[in-house]
């Protein structure tokens, strides 16, 4: 997976401060599929981030691991 895209997605989630970030818009911007965005979200969850999916709105960061 592209680390730069992954970092940009994580930054957007942080900047949104709990508001949903559209996976489709992000995918379109970077020429990715929604499945690729979903895989990044799953990686974040494995790393300890709590992210919720809001139907028809996007992904929202709930909490991040203490690091």
N, C-alpha and C positions, 0 to 999 in steps of 0.2 A: 504494500500500500504506500501511496505517496505521503511522506511525512509532512511536507509543506501543506498539502490539502487538509490532512488530519489536524494539524495545528491551527489552521485557519478556521476550520469547523469548530474546534474547541474554543477558540477565541470568540467566535460569534455567539456561542452558547453562553459564555461568561458575560459578554457585553449585553446580552439580552436580559440579564438579571431576572431569570425565571419566566420570562415571556417566551412563547413558542418561536422557534426558528424553522422556517419552511424547508424541509428536506428537498422538495421539488425545485424550489428556487435556487438552492445551493447547488444541486445536481446540474441544473441548466447552466448556471454561471461557470462551472468547472468542467462541463462536458462529461458528466458522470451519470450513471443510472441511479435511480432511487435505491436500488439494492446495494450499490456501493456505499451510499450514505448510511444505510441501515447497518452495514458491516462495520463502518467506522464507529457508529453508536454502540454496537455490541462490544467492540474493542475498549471503548471508554468504560463501559459497565464492568468489564473484566478487570480494568485497572482501578476500580473502586468508585467511579463516578455514578451518581444516581440520576438517571435521565428518564423522563416520562415522555410518552408519545401521545399527542393530542390529535385525535382524528380530524383531518381536513385543516389542521393548523400547523403542525410540525412537532419538533422536539424541544423540550424545555429541561434545562439543568436544574435539578433539585438540590443536590449537594455534591461536594467534591472531597476526595480523600485528603487527609492531613499529610502534607509532605513538606 
